[in-house]
Amino acid sequence: MQGVRGSNPLTSTRDPGQLSLRAGTITFMKFTVAVTHEGDLFVAKCLDVDVVSQGTNFEEAVANLEEALALYFEDEKLPESLEPPVITTVLLPA
């Protein structure tokens, strides 16, 4: 990729899991995350692997979960692919 003065070095490709850099391509794995507000904390849960984190606000909870996922995958191999979780609701009589 030819550098252009003043251009952004990161360029999205068709695949949202990849960013092209001047020096090559970095592949990212996309995970589904649910965030709930529990008491004074926000709890971020990865729905693809069993990893959970928390923070005092939404952004902190998600950032902490990203760090927890990175630590989790230091010792685990990234899956080849993930089937997106099915998210639904159920009704119980009150």
Beta strands, then each sheet from edge to edge (+ up, - down):
strand 1: 11-12
strand 2: 18-21
strand 3: 24-27
strand 4: 33-38
strand 5: 41-46
strand 6: 51-55
sheet 1: 1+ 2- 3+
sheet 2: 4+ 5- 6+
end
